[in-house]
Amino acid sequence: MAKPVRKTRLLRSLTRAAKAQQSMLTTLLDVYTPAPSKPARKAVPRKPVARPGLAPATGRWLAGRFPLPATPGQAAARSMQFWLYLPDRAPDECPRDGWPLVVMLHGCHQSATQFAQGTRMNHLAEDKGFAVLYPQQSVTVQVQRCWRWYDRATQEGRAETDALASLIGSVCELHPIDQRRIYACGLSAGAGMAAILALNHPELIAAVALHSGPVFGAAHGQLGGLRVMRHGAAEQADAAIDGLLRGRPAAPMPPMPALLIQGEDDQVVDPVNQRQLARQWLQLNGLPAGPAMRVAVKPAGRGGSRNAHEIHDYLVGRKVVLRVVRIAGLGHAWSGGDPALAFNAKAGPDASRMALEFFGRHRR
């Protein structure tokens, strides 16, 4: 009886945190609603909505629904809602090969727009010249909006993994995107989903940033997912990577750079998950398990505005292939985010800035 009790307590704690969130951000600039068959190209302007002290990013903020094929047991096809941020640049200022794209996957009890606001990713993306895609999990698929990283079909590249890859392909067809520079980034369940997307589509995703994410491939089902979140899964984690690599005999897994960010006080996804994720990504990138080649210790800033943290870098030649960031005092929240929204912590380091700087060093 202990396992259901633990599950109930965890879900209650997440629900209480979710109630503290502000209502969904309606829009920042432009909104469009695609026709059922394909995303629309025409935008309908709306009055910008801004929080006090934070002006809206100046680029285009587009919204749409991507149609999904019907799955067994469903009478009709579903759709996936998404938002897309495009930098405010003249056409001749767009990079020759298109904008690099970051796919941002929210956590449980979050919407895509709340994730955009909480991470402040659009503001940094505008400054650095990135497009940002925010898919949104439907409550009709998962009542708490969790991406189903614990689902076997998803882990094997079907279901939500296939839907996200198709959505990215559609965005690339409609907008000038550099397909050598597409990245996946997520928080909690979104981090778990980002890892699955990247490992099933390494030809598409050039690097990942996983914030407070569960270990890959070690859970099958919701109860298994909860066990992994609380305790990790060392043996299953190794087996998951072995199985992934064995499944690609004709096409070896290309390098997959990763940034792993974790709060040491996380009570939802235990930090043991980050240690096991690091082991998985070392194996994926052909690096031996062991201490990092380079370690930087960053003390807390003045007035407690930043959390002390450590950065562990694993290199191939001079290139950082794996960066592991451990943040003291941080719970289950986006580091350096907007504290007005749940699952965001004001104290740095700024996870969004770290992600874009890491992505900027890698391309497929």
C-alpha positions in Angstrom: 0.0 0.0 0.0 3.0 2.3 0.4 3.4 3.0 -3.3 -0.1 4.4 -4.0 0.3 6.6 -0.8 3.5 8.0 -2.1 2.0 8.6 -5.5 -1.0 10.4 -3.9 1.2 12.6 -1.8 3.3 13.6 -4.7 0.4 14.4 -6.9 -1.2 16.5 -4.2 2.0 18.5 -3.7 2.2 19.2 -7.4 -1.4 20.2 -7.5 -0.9 22.6 -4.6 2.0 24.2 -6.4 0.1 24.4 -9.7 -2.7 26.4 -8.0 -0.2 29.1 -7.2 0.4 29.7 -10.9 -1.0 32.8 -12.5 -3.6 32.4 -15.3 -2.2 31.6 -18.7 -0.5 34.4 -20.6 -2.9 35.3 -23.4 -0.5 36.7 -26.0 2.6 38.8 -26.4 2.3 40.0 -30.0 0.7 38.2 -32.9 -1.7 35.2 -32.7 -3.0 33.1 -35.5 -5.3 30.1 -35.5 -4.5 27.5 -38.3 -7.1 25.8 -40.3 -7.7 22.2 -39.3 -5.7 20.8 -42.2 -2.5 22.7 -41.8 -1.0 25.7 -39.9 -2.1 29.0 -41.2 0.3 31.6 -42.5 -1.7 34.7 -41.8 -1.4 36.4 -38.4 -4.2 38.3 -36.7 -2.7 41.1 -34.6 -3.7 41.4 -31.0 -2.9 44.0 -28.4 0.3 43.0 -26.5 -0.1 41.9 -22.9 2.8 42.5 -20.6 3.6 42.0 -17.0 4.7 45.1 -15.0 8.5 45.5 -15.3 8.8 43.0 -18.2 8.1 44.4 -21.7 7.0 41.8 -24.3 9.7 40.5 -26.5 9.6 42.4 -29.8 9.4 39.5 -32.2 6.4 37.7 -33.7 4.4 35.5 -31.2 2.4 33.0 -33.2 -0.1 30.3 -32.0 -1.6 27.4 -33.9 -2.9 23.8 -33.8 -1.0 21.0 -35.5 -3.3 18.1 -36.7 -2.4 14.7 -35.5 -3.3 11.4 -37.2 -5.9 9.2 -35.5 -4.6 6.5 -33.3 -6.2 3.1 -32.6 -9.2 3.5 -30.3 -9.9 7.1 -31.3 -12.8 8.1 -33.5 -11.1 11.2 -35.0 -7.7 12.8 -35.3 -6.6 15.1 -32.5 -4.4 18.3 -32.7 -1.5 19.7 -30.7 -1.6 23.3 -29.7 1.7 25.2 -30.1 3.2 28.7 -30.0 6.2 29.9 -32.0 8.4 32.9 -31.4 10.3 34.4 -34.3 12.9 37.2 -33.9 12.1 40.7 -34.8 14.5 41.1 -37.8 14.1 42.2 -41.3 14.1 39.4 -43.9 17.6 40.3 -45.1 18.8 40.0 -41.5 17.8 36.4 -41.2 20.8 34.1 -41.2 21.6 32.6 -44.6 20.6 29.1 -43.5 17.6 30.3 -41.4 17.1 30.8 -37.6 18.3 28.2 -35.1 15.3 26.7 -33.3 14.8 25.7 -29.7 11.9 23.3 -28.9 10.8 24.1 -25.4 8.8 21.4 -23.6 7.0 22.4 -20.4 6.6 20.4 -17.2 3.5 19.0 -15.6 0.8 21.5 -14.5 2.2 24.1 -16.9 1.0 25.5 -20.2 3.2 26.4 -23.1 2.7 30.1 -22.5 3.4 29.9 -18.8 6.6 28.1 -19.7 7.5 30.9 -22.1 6.8 33.6 -19.5 8.5 31.7 -16.7 11.7 31.0 -18.5 11.9 34.4 -20.2 13.3 32.4 -23.2 11.8 34.7 -25.8 13.7 37.7 -24.6 17.0 36.0 -24.7 16.1 34.3 -28.0 15.4 37.8 -29.5 18.8 39.0 -28.3 20.7 35.9 -29.7 18.7 35.4 -32.8 16.9 32.1 -32.1 13.4 31.0 -33.0 11.5 29.2 -30.2 8.8 26.5 -30.5 6.5 25.7 -27.5 4.4 22.6 -28.1 1.6 22.1 -25.5 0.4 18.8 -24.0 -3.4 18.5 -24.0 -5.3 17.8 -20.9 -7.4 15.4 -22.9 -4.2 13.3 -23.4 -2.8 13.8 -19.8 -4.9 15.5 -17.3 -1.9 17.3 -15.6 -0.4 18.2 -19.0 2.5 15.9 -18.4 4.5 14.7 -21.4 4.3 10.9 -21.1 8.1 10.2 -20.9 7.3 7.1 -18.9 5.2 5.5 -21.8 6.9 2.7 -23.7 5.5 3.8 -27.1 6.7 7.3 -26.5 10.2 6.0 -25.6 10.3 3.9 -28.7 9.6 6.9 -31.0 5.9 6.6 -31.5 3.0 8.5 -30.0 4.0 11.9 -28.7 7.6 11.5 -30.0 6.4 11.1 -33.5 3.9 14.0 -33.1 6.6 16.4 -31.9 9.0 15.4 -34.7 6.2 16.0 -37.3 5.4 19.4 -35.7 9.0 20.4 -36.0 9.1 19.3 -39.6 6.0 21.4 -40.4 7.5 24.5 -38.7 10.6 24.0 -40.8 8.6 23.9 -44.0 6.7 27.2 -43.1 9.5 29.3 -41.7 13.2 29.8 -42.4 14.8 27.4 -39.9 18.3 26.1 -40.0 17.8 22.4 -39.8 21.3 21.8 -38.6 20.6 23.9 -35.5 17.5 22.5 -33.9 17.6 21.9 -30.1 15.3 20.3 -27.5 15.0 21.8 -24.0 12.6 20.9 -21.2 11.8 21.0 -17.5 10.9 17.9 -15.5 8.5 15.8 -17.6 9.4 18.1 -20.5 13.1 17.3 -19.9 12.2 13.6 -20.0 10.4 14.2 -23.3 13.2 16.3 -24.8 15.7 13.4 -24.1 13.3 10.9 -25.8 12.8 13.2 -28.8 16.6 13.7 -29.3 17.5 10.1 -28.9 14.9 8.9 -31.3 15.7 11.7 -33.8 19.4 12.4 -33.6 19.4 13.4 -37.2 17.0 16.2 -36.2 18.1 17.4 -32.8 21.6 18.8 -32.5 21.8 19.1 -28.7 19.6 19.0 -25.6 19.2 20.9 -22.3 17.5 18.9 -19.5 16.4 20.8 -16.4 15.4 18.7 -13.4 14.8 15.7 -15.7 14.2 12.0 -15.0 16.7 9.4 -16.1 16.0 8.1 -19.7 14.2 4.9 -20.5 14.0 3.4 -17.0 10.3 3.6 -16.4 7.3 2.1 -18.1 4.0 3.3 -16.7 3.0 6.1 -14.3 4.0 4.2 -11.1 7.3 3.3 -12.6 7.8 7.0 -13.5 7.1 8.1 -9.9 9.7 5.5 -8.6 12.3 6.9 -11.0 11.6 10.5 -10.0 12.1 9.6 -6.4 14.9 7.1 -6.5 16.4 6.9 -10.0 17.1 3.5 -11.6 20.8 2.7 -12.0 20.6 -0.7 -13.6 17.6 0.1 -15.8 19.3 3.3 -16.9 22.4 1.4 -18.2 20.1 -1.2 -19.8 18.1 1.5 -21.6 21.2 3.0 -23.2 22.5 -0.5 -24.1 19.2 -1.3 -25.8 19.1 2.1 -27.6 22.6 1.6 -29.0 21.9 -2.1 -30.0 18.9 -0.9 -31.9 20.9 1.2 -34.3 23.4 -1.3 -35.8 23.1 0.1 -39.3 23.4 3.8 -38.2 25.5 4.4 -35.1 24.2 7.1 -32.8 25.8 10.4 -33.6 27.2 12.6 -30.8 24.4 14.1 -28.7 25.7 17.1 -26.6 23.7 17.7 -23.4 23.4 20.3 -20.7 22.0 18.8 -17.5 20.8 21.3 -14.8 19.6 20.2 -11.4 18.7 21.7 -8.1 20.3 19.9 -5.1 17.1 20.6 -3.0 14.7 19.1 -5.6 12.0 17.1 -3.7 10.1 16.0 -6.9 12.9 14.7 -9.2 15.7 13.5 -6.9 19.2 14.7 -7.9 20.2 11.0 -8.3 18.5 11.3 -11.7 21.0 13.8 -12.9 23.9 11.6 -11.9 22.4 8.7 -13.8 21.6 10.9 -16.8 25.2 12.1 -16.8 26.3 8.4 -16.9 23.9 7.8 -19.8 25.1 10.7 -21.8 28.7 9.8 -21.3 28.0 6.3 -22.7 26.0 7.8 -25.6 28.9 10.0 -26.5 31.6 7.3 -26.2 33.2 8.8 -23.1 34.3 6.8 -20.0 32.5 7.2 -16.7 34.5 9.2 -14.3 35.3 12.7 -13.1 34.8 15.7 -15.3 37.8 17.1 -17.2 37.0 20.6 -16.1 35.1 21.8 -13.0 34.1 25.4 -12.1 32.8 26.3 -8.6 30.6 29.4 -8.6 29.9 30.9 -5.1 26.6 32.7 -4.3 26.5 36.3 -5.4 26.0 39.3 -3.2 22.7 39.6 -1.4 21.8 36.0 -2.2 20.7 36.9 -5.7 22.4 33.8 -7.1 22.7 30.3 -5.9 26.1 28.7 -5.5 26.6 26.1 -8.2 29.2 23.8 -9.8 29.7 23.3 -13.5 31.3 19.9 -14.6 32.4 19.8 -18.2 33.2 16.6 -20.2 35.1 17.3 -23.4 35.9 15.7 -26.7 39.0 17.5 -27.9 38.2 21.1 -27.0 34.4 20.8 -27.4 32.2 20.4 -24.3 29.9 17.5 -25.1 28.4 17.2 -21.7 27.9 20.0 -19.1 26.5 19.1 -15.7 25.3 22.0 -13.5 24.5 21.4 -9.9 22.7 24.2 -8.1 22.7 24.6 -4.3 19.4 25.6 -2.7 17.3 25.1 -5.8 14.2 23.0 -5.6 12.0 21.8 -8.4 12.0 25.0 -10.4 13.5 26.7 -13.4 16.7 28.4 -12.3 16.6 32.2 -12.9 13.0 32.2 -13.9 10.0 34.4 -13.2 9.0 33.8 -9.6 5.5 35.0 -10.3 4.8 31.6 -11.8 5.1 28.3 -10.0 8.1 26.0 -10.9 10.4 29.1 -11.4 13.1 30.4 -9.0 14.4 33.9 -9.2 17.9 33.2 -7.9 20.3 32.3 -10.7 22.2 31.0 -12.5 20.0 31.8 -15.5 19.1 28.4 -17.0 17.7 30.0 -20.2 20.9 31.9 -20.9 23.0 28.7 -20.1 20.9 26.7 -22.6 21.2 29.2 -25.5 25.0 29.6 -24.9 25.4 25.8 -24.9 23.3 25.4 -28.0 25.3 28.1 -29.8 28.4 25.9 -29.7 26.7 22.9 -31.4 25.1 22.0 -34.7 24.2 18.8 -36.5 
